[in-house]
Amino acid sequence: MKKISLIMMISVLLIITACGSTATVNKPIEPTTSSEPTGSTAENTLEQIKKRGKFIIGTTGTFRPMTFMNEKGELDGVDIEIAKTIAEKMGVEAEFVTGNLAGLIPGLNADKYDVVMFSTTMNEDRKQVIDFSEKYASLGTIAVVRENDDRVKDVTDLDGFVVGVIGGSGSQTAAMEIGGYKELKEYPGHAEAISDLKSERIDVYVAGSIAAYDFIQNDTGDKKLKVVGELYKELDIGVGIRKNDAELKAFIDSVILEMKEGGRLGMLLDKWIKE
């Protein structure tokens, strides 16, 4: 009886093992000839853009002559033309999404856009959270005041004044570094800050030099403004790209370098930027 019982137990174990083997047997790994890294099949951003057929750019549309709405109600300026050139080289359409400057970099890192272009200066705070393309322009921070106001001599001379800045801008960072002001007011865009400066709600507008000079040259209003003092901390401008988007950065860099070498970038800057 003991011999029969032992035989029966062995038979049961063999049956259980056979039934479970179909779920655990590993098939031999097929050799791969792909040059892509194994373990990840996710598309990079450049591949996603080409598959989608659209290059999505976050911008403000409020910083003439870099990104602004023209008389036809269309986005125009240096950033916009460069973005369209990049999209053309990719073989896709450029799609622009406008928003407040302070929300653009968080939006980029939340995958709302492929890149951001808002005269994006390469300051140290931004370099911590995003990457940048090759530079295509540069700007410094400057002080703008009313034409008949001689109290402010330089952007580093803000002691006791009410100062206006665009919220989230490199100029805001500069103003906070300089300090000494009585109050710092944030604005969503250039037009709102200029309006309050002319209405004497602020004493000085701390702004990017490109936009400041452009406005003064094209201002047809009766209350004139002027730039005073020297440029503060001139910074390079580039396309803002998510960290580790190496393929997209390499592609954008190649387009900007091609524009530089072929003279197209120089002509574009001469067209839009006058100082």
DOLO-278756 format. One record per residue (C-alpha): x, y, z. Coordinates in nm, 4 decimals. Layout:
[[X; Y; Z]];
...
***
This chain:
[[0.0000; 0.0000; 0.0000]];
[[0.2815; 0.2355; 0.0882]];
[[0.4408; 0.1708; -0.2520]];
[[0.1105; 0.2456; -0.4327]];
[[0.0583; 0.5653; -0.2296]];
[[0.4086; 0.6841; -0.3137]];
[[0.3501; 0.6223; -0.6849]];
[[0.0196; 0.8150; -0.6702]];
[[0.1842; 1.1143; -0.4964]];
[[0.4597; 1.1294; -0.7583]];
[[0.1973; 1.1202; -1.0367]];
[[0.0007; 1.4081; -0.8831]];
[[0.3148; 1.6191; -0.8505]];
[[0.4067; 1.5574; -1.2149]];
[[0.0580; 1.6670; -1.3278]];
[[0.0733; 1.9896; -1.1199]];
[[0.4175; 2.0735; -1.2537]];
[[0.3079; 2.0158; -1.6129]];
[[0.0003; 2.2389; -1.5727]];
[[0.2019; 2.5305; -1.4294]];
[[0.4842; 2.5159; -1.6792]];
[[0.2970; 2.6931; -1.9594]];
[[0.2896; 3.0241; -1.7631]];
[[0.6504; 3.0300; -1.6552]];
[[0.8544; 2.8994; -1.9458]];
[[1.0685; 3.1777; -2.0995]];
[[1.1172; 3.1834; -2.4737]];
[[1.4723; 3.2327; -2.5991]];
[[1.5546; 3.6077; -2.6524]];
[[1.5800; 3.6785; -3.0227]];
[[1.8981; 3.8573; -3.1255]];
[[1.8355; 4.2200; -3.2321]];
[[1.9956; 4.4105; -3.5151]];
[[1.8488; 4.7459; -3.4031]];
[[2.0915; 5.0228; -3.3140]];
[[1.8421; 5.1678; -3.0604]];
[[1.9003; 5.1046; -2.6880]];
[[1.7184; 4.7958; -2.5630]];
[[1.4707; 4.8144; -2.2777]];
[[1.2848; 5.1239; -2.4085]];
[[1.0616; 5.1663; -2.7110]];
[[0.9282; 5.5144; -2.6210]];
[[0.9494; 5.7708; -2.9005]];
[[1.1631; 6.0756; -2.8364]];
[[1.0094; 6.4222; -2.8739]];
[[1.1448; 6.4783; -3.2249]];
[[0.9882; 6.1527; -3.3450]];
[[0.6577; 6.2451; -3.1772]];
[[0.6551; 6.5842; -3.3510]];
[[0.7147; 6.4299; -3.6934]];
[[0.4485; 6.1650; -3.6338]];
[[0.2017; 6.4277; -3.5084]];
[[0.2765; 6.6649; -3.7952]];
[[0.2871; 6.9672; -3.5628]];
[[0.5613; 7.1471; -3.3750]];
[[0.3956; 7.3052; -3.0680]];
[[0.5583; 7.6216; -2.9346]];
[[0.4643; 7.8005; -2.6132]];
[[0.5026; 8.1798; -2.6378]];
[[0.3626; 8.5047; -2.4977]];
[[0.2760; 8.7116; -2.8030]];
[[0.3362; 9.0246; -2.5921]];
[[0.7050; 9.1063; -2.6428]];
[[0.7585; 9.3000; -2.9635]];
[[0.9741; 9.2558; -3.1714]];
[[1.0398; 8.8972; -3.0582]];
[[0.6854; 8.7607; -3.0269]];
[[0.3755; 8.9782; -3.0753]];
[[0.0437; 9.0125; -3.2554]];
[[0.0733; 9.2137; -3.5774]];
[[-0.1944; 9.4325; -3.7365]];
[[-0.3473; 9.1239; -3.9006]];
[[-0.3959; 8.9586; -3.5615]];
[[-0.1214; 8.7042; -3.6373]];
[[0.1820; 8.6154; -3.4292]];
[[0.4978; 8.7719; -3.5674]];
[[0.8555; 8.8585; -3.4733]];
[[1.1995; 8.7020; -3.4361]];
[[1.0936; 8.4045; -3.2223]];
[[0.7980; 8.3301; -3.4480]];
[[1.0004; 8.3350; -3.7704]];
[[1.2711; 8.1110; -3.6221]];
[[1.0085; 7.8665; -3.4925]];
[[0.8480; 7.8490; -3.8372]];
[[1.1874; 7.7807; -3.9954]];
[[1.2515; 7.4945; -3.7509]];
[[0.9079; 7.3477; -3.8264]];
[[0.9699; 7.3782; -4.2010]];
[[1.2982; 7.1865; -4.1658]];
[[1.1130; 6.9159; -3.9733]];
[[0.8512; 6.8925; -4.2469]];
[[0.5666; 6.9804; -4.0079]];
[[0.3428; 7.2770; -3.9218]];
[[0.4247; 7.5264; -3.6465]];
[[0.1471; 7.5596; -3.3876]];
[[0.1750; 7.8433; -3.1343]];
[[0.0082; 7.8421; -2.7931]];
[[0.0100; 8.1752; -2.6078]];
[[0.0133; 8.2153; -2.2308]];
[[0.1495; 8.4247; -1.9454]];
[[0.5272; 8.4152; -1.9322]];
[[0.5395; 8.2829; -1.5737]];
[[0.3485; 7.9695; -1.6754]];
[[0.5399; 7.8784; -1.9910]];
[[0.8370; 7.6900; -1.8440]];
[[0.6165; 7.4913; -1.6007]];
[[0.3922; 7.4181; -1.9011]];
[[0.6900; 7.2955; -2.1021]];
[[0.7913; 7.0576; -1.8235]];
[[0.4296; 6.9391; -1.8007]];
[[0.4483; 6.8419; -2.1728]];
[[0.2022; 7.1105; -2.2881]];
[[0.4499; 7.2310; -2.5526]];
[[0.7472; 7.0880; -2.7377]];
[[0.9536; 7.4040; -2.6729]];
[[0.9094; 7.7579; -2.5433]];
[[1.0151; 8.0740; -2.7271]];
[[0.9491; 8.4092; -2.5607]];
[[1.2831; 8.5845; -2.6005]];
[[1.3930; 8.3181; -2.3540]];
[[1.7093; 8.4360; -2.1809]];
[[1.9522; 8.1784; -2.0476]];
[[1.9695; 8.2825; -1.6832]];
[[2.0990; 8.0458; -1.4163]];
[[1.7567; 7.9758; -1.2625]];
[[1.6188; 7.8594; -1.5963]];
[[1.9259; 7.6490; -1.6726]];
[[1.8453; 7.4455; -1.3626]];
[[1.5093; 7.3316; -1.4992]];
[[1.5362; 7.3387; -1.8809]];
[[1.7956; 7.3138; -2.1556]];
[[1.8610; 7.5706; -2.4272]];
[[1.9438; 7.5595; -2.7948]];
[[2.2287; 7.7455; -2.9577]];
[[2.1850; 8.1175; -2.8919]];
[[2.0291; 8.3295; -3.1674]];
[[2.0254; 8.6724; -3.0007]];
[[2.1037; 8.8437; -2.6720]];
[[1.9572; 9.1156; -2.4547]];
[[2.0304; 9.3038; -2.1358]];
[[1.8074; 9.4632; -1.8747]];
[[1.7486; 9.8374; -1.9005]];
[[1.5562; 10.1111; -1.7168]];
[[1.2683; 10.2884; -1.8945]];
[[1.1265; 10.6101; -1.7486]];
[[0.9066; 10.9007; -1.8536]];
[[1.0859; 11.1493; -2.0768]];
[[1.0543; 11.4367; -1.8268]];
[[1.1657; 11.2288; -1.5249]];
[[1.5372; 11.2592; -1.4381]];
[[1.5294; 11.0888; -1.0988]];
[[1.6421; 10.7452; -1.2201]];
[[1.9906; 10.7438; -1.3716]];
[[2.0453; 10.3706; -1.4256]];
[[1.8733; 10.0350; -1.3804]];
[[2.0966; 9.9770; -1.0777]];
[[1.9528; 10.2952; -0.9216]];
[[1.6138; 10.1742; -0.7959]];
[[1.6277; 10.2865; -0.4319]];
[[1.2897; 10.4077; -0.3095]];
[[1.1119; 10.3747; -0.6453]];
[[0.8042; 10.1783; -0.7510]];
[[0.9330; 9.9396; -1.0165]];
[[0.7402; 9.7493; -1.2812]];
[[0.8496; 9.4172; -1.4369]];
[[0.6967; 9.1372; -1.6426]];
[[0.6236; 8.8532; -1.4024]];
[[0.8572; 8.5575; -1.4493]];
[[1.0906; 8.7470; -1.6817]];
[[1.4674; 8.7684; -1.6721]];
[[1.4207; 9.1398; -1.6018]];
[[1.2284; 9.0560; -1.2866]];
[[1.5190; 8.8389; -1.1722]];
[[1.7584; 9.1265; -1.2441]];
[[1.5447; 9.3788; -1.0543]];
[[1.5274; 9.1468; -0.7545]];
[[1.9058; 9.1053; -0.7629]];
[[1.9527; 9.4846; -0.7690]];
[[1.6945; 9.5453; -0.4951]];
[[1.6391; 9.8689; -0.3034]];
[[1.3005; 9.9462; -0.4612]];
[[1.0004; 10.0623; -0.2613]];
[[0.7643; 9.8206; -0.4405]];
[[0.7912; 9.5683; -0.7231]];
[[0.4825; 9.5344; -0.9442]];
[[0.4433; 9.2387; -1.1789]];
[[0.2668; 9.2652; -1.5150]];
[[0.1548; 8.9962; -1.7608]];
[[0.3037; 9.1788; -2.0592]];
[[0.4908; 9.4766; -2.1988]];
[[0.1815; 9.6813; -2.2897]];
[[0.0389; 9.6761; -1.9364]];
[[0.3697; 9.7867; -1.7808]];
[[0.4149; 10.0688; -2.0322]];
[[0.0586; 10.1885; -1.9708]];
[[0.1169; 10.2101; -1.5952]];
[[0.4511; 10.3873; -1.6469]];
[[0.2867; 10.6544; -1.8606]];
[[0.0039; 10.6857; -1.6066]];
[[0.2603; 10.7319; -1.3259]];
[[0.1488; 10.4216; -1.1359]];
[[0.5118; 10.3088; -1.1440]];
[[0.8301; 10.5160; -1.1511]];
[[1.0481; 10.2940; -1.3673]];
[[0.9938; 9.9933; -1.5922]];
[[1.2781; 9.7404; -1.5746]];
[[1.2667; 9.5660; -1.9109]];
[[1.4546; 9.3681; -2.1715]];
[[1.6558; 9.6046; -2.3897]];
[[1.5206; 9.4745; -2.7242]];
[[1.1553; 9.5402; -2.6368]];
[[1.2341; 9.8731; -2.4695]];
[[1.4193; 10.0209; -2.7667]];
[[1.1610; 9.8873; -3.0102]];
[[0.8723; 10.0470; -2.8212]];
[[1.0383; 10.3865; -2.7901]];
[[1.1197; 10.3938; -3.1626]];
[[0.7624; 10.3068; -3.2593]];
[[0.5734; 10.4976; -2.9892]];
[[0.3250; 10.7464; -3.1376]];
[[0.1632; 10.8436; -2.8051]];
[[0.1799; 11.1892; -2.6548]];
[[0.3575; 11.0801; -2.3340]];
[[0.7102; 10.9910; -2.4407]];
[[0.9483; 10.7543; -2.2670]];
[[1.3264; 10.7158; -2.2642]];
[[1.5922; 10.4575; -2.1772]];
[[1.8463; 10.5628; -1.9142]];
[[2.1797; 10.4199; -1.8045]];
[[2.3640; 10.1097; -1.9178]];
[[2.2631; 9.7524; -1.9958]];
[[2.2658; 9.5218; -1.6962]];
[[2.3845; 9.1611; -1.7351]];
[[2.3438; 9.0907; -2.1051]];
[[2.2178; 8.7324; -2.1531]];
[[2.1919; 8.4989; -2.4516]];
[[1.8533; 8.4042; -2.5982]];
[[1.7704; 8.0538; -2.7205]];
[[1.4915; 7.8006; -2.7627]];
[[1.3793; 7.6532; -2.4294]];
[[1.3821; 7.2707; -2.4430]];
[[1.2999; 7.0065; -2.1811]];
[[1.5927; 6.8459; -2.0044]];
[[1.7276; 6.5329; -2.1759]];
[[1.5493; 6.6004; -2.5084]];
[[1.8832; 6.5406; -2.6807]];
[[1.7519; 6.4561; -3.0277]];
[[1.5265; 6.7627; -3.0432]];
[[1.8010; 6.9912; -2.9129]];
[[2.0492; 6.8574; -3.1706]];
[[1.7986; 6.9168; -3.4528]];
[[1.7138; 7.2718; -3.3407]];
[[2.0828; 7.3531; -3.2918]];
[[2.1545; 7.2400; -3.6481]];
[[1.8810; 7.4666; -3.7889]];
[[2.0022; 7.7722; -3.5941]];
[[2.3645; 7.7103; -3.6973]];
[[2.2527; 7.6765; -4.0598]];
[[2.0645; 8.0086; -4.0308]];
[[2.3770; 8.1731; -3.8865]];
[[2.6158; 8.0366; -4.1466]];
[[2.3849; 8.1118; -4.4386]];
[[2.3247; 8.4715; -4.3286]];
[[1.9506; 8.4227; -4.2787]];
[[1.9663; 8.4836; -3.9027]];
[[2.1598; 8.8094; -3.9462]];
[[1.9028; 8.9391; -4.1959]];
[[1.6194; 8.8408; -3.9626]];
[[1.7730; 9.0240; -3.6665]];
[[1.8450; 9.3320; -3.8792]];
[[1.4822; 9.3288; -3.9948]];
[[1.3361; 9.3290; -3.6439]];
[[1.5896; 9.4655; -3.3946]];
[[1.6920; 9.8302; -3.4033]];
[[1.8869; 9.9999; -3.1241]];
***
